Amino acid sequence: MYPRTTGPSGFTIIELLIVLSIGAILAVIAVPAMQGMLNSTRQSSALGLLVSDLNQGRGEAIKRNARMLVCGRNAAGSDCAAVTDWRVGWVVCGEHATTVNTCAASTTANPNPMLVRPPLDTQLTLTSTDAVLRFNADSSQGAGGGIVTLTLAGTWSGAPTRTVLVAPTGSITKQ
């Protein structure tokens, strides 16, 4: 017996156009949702990095038995810039012995600043109520005694605002 032949097989141009149309519609729906997810992920990552660096600064103050600073960085990334807009990035460093709110000189045993973070993504903003956040050797925060609030926000529509609070005791909480 010979196989039966029934004519050409494959897709018609109409079937192909319908499949492509469905694919285009799904892409139009998915792209904005994907952009929102990417923005949210960037914001969450920046928040996690900030909290991690604050905890490291606090831990280093205890370990070194010396005051540590966390602050918005200067253009060179070598010292505090005395700004409350931390979009430029931040540094974690040991405080200079005689010059308040300034990073101490770097040594082989104690590199300073110990952490330098680059500027944030252009769609993120980070502001602090204090230009310099200090952690004392007993893990308490600063000399002023007030709560320091760091606010991380996005510039896109519907972006959530996330805050980090640093209590006078040195306790760090995300909200």
C-alpha positions as CSV (number, residue, x, y, z in Angstrom):
1,M,0.0,0.0,0.0
2,Y,1.1,3.4,-0.9
3,P,0.7,6.4,1.5
4,R,-2.2,8.7,0.8
5,T,-1.3,12.2,-0.2
6,T,-3.7,14.9,0.8
7,G,-2.1,18.1,-0.5
8,P,0.4,20.5,0.9
9,S,0.8,20.8,4.7
10,G,1.8,23.9,6.7
11,F,0.2,27.1,7.9
12,T,-1.8,29.6,5.9
13,I,-1.0,33.2,5.9
14,I,-4.1,34.0,7.9
15,E,-3.2,31.5,10.6
16,L,0.3,33.0,10.8
17,L,-1.1,36.6,11.0
18,I,-3.5,35.5,13.8
19,V,-0.6,34.0,15.9
20,L,1.6,37.1,15.3
21,S,-1.3,39.4,16.4
22,I,-1.9,37.4,19.6
23,G,1.9,37.6,20.3
24,A,1.9,41.4,19.8
25,I,-1.1,41.9,22.1
26,L,0.6,39.8,24.8
27,A,3.9,41.8,24.4
28,V,2.0,45.1,24.7
29,I,0.4,43.9,28.0
30,A,3.6,42.4,29.4
31,V,6.2,45.2,28.8
32,P,4.7,47.8,31.3
33,A,4.3,45.2,33.9
34,M,7.9,44.1,33.4
35,Q,9.2,47.7,33.7
36,G,7.3,48.1,37.0
37,M,8.9,44.9,38.3
38,L,12.4,46.0,37.3
39,N,11.9,49.4,39.0
40,S,10.6,47.7,42.1
41,T,13.5,45.3,42.1
42,R,16.0,48.2,41.8
43,Q,14.4,50.0,44.7
44,S,14.4,46.8,46.9
45,S,18.0,46.1,46.1
46,A,19.1,49.7,46.9
47,L,17.2,49.5,50.2
48,G,18.7,46.1,51.1
49,L,22.2,47.5,50.3
50,L,21.6,50.6,52.4
51,V,20.4,48.6,55.5
52,S,23.3,46.2,55.1
53,D,25.8,49.1,55.0
54,L,24.2,50.7,58.1
55,N,24.5,47.5,60.0
56,Q,28.1,47.1,58.9
57,G,28.9,50.6,60.1
58,R,27.3,49.9,63.4
59,G,29.2,46.6,63.7
60,E,32.5,48.2,62.8
61,A,32.0,50.8,65.5
62,I,31.6,48.1,68.1
63,K,34.5,46.0,66.7
64,R,36.9,49.0,66.4
65,N,35.7,50.6,69.6
66,A,35.6,53.9,67.7
67,R,33.0,56.1,66.0
68,M,32.0,55.2,62.5
69,L,30.2,57.4,60.0
70,V,27.7,56.7,57.2
71,C,27.1,59.7,55.0
72,G,26.5,60.9,51.5
73,R,29.8,60.7,49.6
74,N,31.9,63.5,48.0
75,A,32.6,63.5,44.3
76,A,35.9,61.5,44.8
77,G,34.2,59.0,47.1
78,S,36.9,59.6,49.7
79,D,34.9,61.5,52.4
80,C,31.5,62.8,53.6
81,A,30.0,65.5,51.5
82,A,27.7,67.0,54.2
83,V,24.6,66.6,52.1
84,T,21.2,65.1,52.9
85,D,20.7,64.0,49.3
86,W,22.4,60.6,49.2
87,R,21.6,59.9,45.5
88,V,25.3,60.5,44.9
89,G,26.1,57.3,46.9
90,W,27.4,57.0,50.4
91,V,30.5,56.0,52.3
92,V,31.1,54.1,55.5
93,C,34.2,55.2,57.3
94,G,35.9,55.7,60.7
95,E,35.7,59.2,62.0
96,H,38.7,61.5,62.2
97,A,40.0,61.8,65.7
98,T,39.8,65.6,65.8
99,T,37.7,66.7,62.8
100,V,34.0,65.9,63.4
101,N,32.0,64.4,60.5
102,T,35.2,63.7,58.5
103,C,36.7,60.3,57.5
104,A,40.0,59.5,59.2
105,A,43.1,58.9,57.0
106,S,43.4,55.4,55.5
107,T,46.0,53.0,56.9
108,T,47.0,49.5,56.0
109,A,45.3,48.2,59.2
110,N,42.2,50.3,58.8
111,P,41.4,51.2,55.2
112,N,39.2,54.3,55.1
113,P,36.6,54.7,53.8
114,M,35.9,51.0,54.2
115,L,32.9,51.1,51.8
116,V,32.1,53.5,48.9
117,R,28.8,53.1,47.1
118,P,28.3,54.5,43.6
119,P,25.4,56.8,42.7
120,L,22.0,55.3,42.7
121,D,20.0,54.5,39.5
122,T,18.6,57.8,38.1
123,Q,15.0,56.6,38.8
124,L,15.7,56.5,42.6
125,T,16.1,59.2,45.2
126,L,17.5,58.8,48.7
127,T,17.4,61.5,51.3
128,S,18.3,61.6,55.0
129,T,17.2,63.9,57.8
130,D,20.9,64.1,58.8
131,A,23.9,64.7,56.6
132,V,26.0,62.3,58.6
133,L,24.9,59.3,60.6
134,R,27.2,58.3,63.4
135,F,27.6,55.0,65.2
136,N,29.4,55.1,68.6
137,A,31.4,52.2,70.0
138,D,28.5,51.2,72.2
139,S,26.4,50.9,69.0
140,S,24.3,53.9,69.8
141,Q,23.7,56.5,67.1
142,G,25.1,60.0,67.1
143,A,25.2,62.6,69.7
144,G,22.0,64.4,69.0
145,G,19.8,61.7,70.3
146,G,17.1,61.9,67.6
147,I,15.8,59.4,65.1
148,V,17.4,59.6,61.7
149,T,15.1,58.8,58.8
150,L,16.4,57.8,55.4
151,T,13.7,57.9,52.6
152,L,14.1,55.9,49.4
153,A,11.6,56.8,46.6
154,G,11.3,56.3,42.9
155,T,10.6,58.8,40.2
156,W,8.2,56.6,38.2
157,S,4.4,56.8,38.5
158,G,3.1,54.9,41.5
159,A,6.5,54.3,43.0
160,P,6.3,53.4,46.7
161,T,8.3,55.3,49.3
162,R,10.4,53.2,51.7
163,T,12.0,54.4,54.9
164,V,14.7,53.3,57.1
165,L,14.8,54.5,60.7
166,V,17.9,54.6,62.9
167,A,17.0,55.0,66.5
168,P,19.2,56.7,69.1
169,T,20.0,53.3,70.4
170,G,21.4,52.4,67.0
171,S,18.6,50.0,66.1
172,I,17.9,50.0,62.3
173,T,14.4,49.2,61.0
174,K,12.9,49.2,57.5
175,Q,9.3,50.4,57.0
